[in-house]
Amino acid sequence: MSKPLIVQSDLSLLLDVHEPDSDLCRADIALYAELEKSLEHMHTYRITPLSLWNAASAGLTTAKIERQLDRWSRYPVPEHVLYSIRDISSRFGKIILTETDDPDTYFLEVPEKHVYEEILSRKTLTQFLDPEDRGFRLSIFHRGTIKQELMKTGYPVDDVIPLTPGSPLTLHMRERTKKGGLFLVRKYQEEAAGVFPGFGVIVLPCGAGKTIVGMRVMDLLQTSTLILTANVAAVHQWMEELEDKTSLSRDAIGEYTGDRKEIKPVTIATYQILTWRNRKTGEHPHFQLFRENRWGLIIYDEVHLLPAPVFRVTAEIQAVRRLGLTATLVREDGKEGDVFALIGPKRYDVPWKELEAKGWIAEADCYEIRVPLPESLKVPYASAGKRKKFRIAAENPYKVDVAEQLIENHPDEPILVIGQYLDQLQIIAAYFKVPLITGKTPHIEREKIYRRFREGKEHIIVVSKVANFAIDLPDASVAVQVSGTFGSRQEEAQRLGRLLRPKKRNSCFYSIISHYTVEEDFGANRQKFLTEQGYKYHIELWSTRDFSGEEYTGYSSKGSFDAR
């Protein structure tokens, strides 16, 4: 038996993927450690409080974790690591949430005196709790809030209150799609659905079929389902997929958006409509959707986008089964812990490169192309504040030249030009005489453009950040990113994800950055998540030719790439 693991004293685990037993080792450690990086030779996992509490909630004992580490570790496991595992794991189960004889209250059982006193000392907790002997009574509506706050204090709640079954719903997965094609749930999709115990998050790369996992969970549970997603286009995609791949008819599927307010056994809504209110301090009238039906399951598509108001209402409905789907749990606001506390811990994850190697997602080559600022912008850039600096760099007019050259290099491939700033995107769309999709584009027009792109009638489309999430453009093989939301790693991952549907050719993801500007620093942060997933960025420089330094006014391809 090989020893593919190196256990380090900072609770990180290095997995040598070239060792013959690395897959067996990975299957063990994935139960109690988080994947951080999956580079070419070594994959890095980290043991965290969340990962250990997740393992404890699944019944994995510290003794078994220690035996596995000893089995796989190339060197003796540091004693400090073993102590930390025991100490952190022991916190799970010190607080238990149970039912009471009163249907309106729960009981927070806290048998250890020092933990009881620590809770009493925290005003963020005591405002929701009524002290009693060996614990606290709380309203059923504060179940999620208490779990959220106690997670922050380092004491996860063992919530043993049964989940409500919801209204029954009969459906099954088709063996052939409604359109006639052979349909089979992939092995990893079946595994992901199978490990879902009623609450938690499934993490799969873009293009790997998270929607299929959601539908398979619905098939297993046979209960009425509320699906929340990022935009109207995603609502319609879910509806089409449910009709195509399950036995559900259109009459059983409701659309709850700005255009329609249907409530059916399966209802699909946007986060935007749920968080709408007519004034800043007003109520959210559409929160009634959570209570309009006896939902047995709520699916949070793109759960990393979960807005604060939906976090709040989710805290109220902890009795319902909750499934989060995402390609990355990275949140730039650092609220990943709230997703774990309110939706549930991560139940399934698989490295992007692993699915790529098996052909389930497309291979992708990533490029960063660095472009100089025109002479006319260097002084305004130098004298600007940080946000203005970023805007000047992001809207560098040379980027249109670079985009033109890239499009010429891919003459027969479907291309997305993606950006942040509408003025920039309007210039690019007008220059190439191609459709533009922004937040202001009517939904009917958006879907018409997407359809023409899928059918090959449009070779290029220009899109704003509305296309970051939940847009199915399976044939897109080239993306040209001209600007982004500062250093958002989440956005970088999602934009690459637009290209990862399996196809015969490699996909190419180009990010155009202004050289020697703040955009380089933000670009490095954006790329961090993908490089940790094993993707390499090839750096290339774009140099101007025959440029006099005068005011730049046209887009005439005066540049070339020099490989660095």
Secondary structure, DSSP 8 states (H G I E B T S, - for coil): ----EEE-TTSEEEEETTSTTHHHHHHHHTTTSEEEEE-SSEEEEE--HHHHHHHHHTT--HHHHHHHHHHHBSS---HHHHHHHHHHHTTTTSEEEEE-SSTTEEEEE--SHHHHHHHHT-HHHHTT-EEETTEEEEEGGGHHHHHHHHHHHT--EEE-------SB----B-SB-TTS-B----HHHHHHHHT--SEEEEE--TTS-HHHHHHHHHHHH-B-EEEEESSHHHHHHHHHHHHHHBS--GGGEEEESSS-B---SEEEEEHHHHT--SSTTS--GGGGGGTSS--SEEEEETGGG--HHHHHHHHH-TTSEEEEEES----TTSTHHHHHHHT--EEEE--HHHHHHTTSS--EEEEEEEE---HHHHHHHHHS-HHHHHHHHHT-THHHHHHHHHHHHSTTS-EEEE-S-HHHHHHHHHHHT--EE-TTS-HHHHHHHHHHHHTTS-SEEEE-GGGSSS---TT--EEEE---STT-HHHHHHHHHTT-S--SS-EEEEEEEETTSHHHHHHHHHHHHHHHTT--EEEEEEEE-S--SS--------EEEEE-
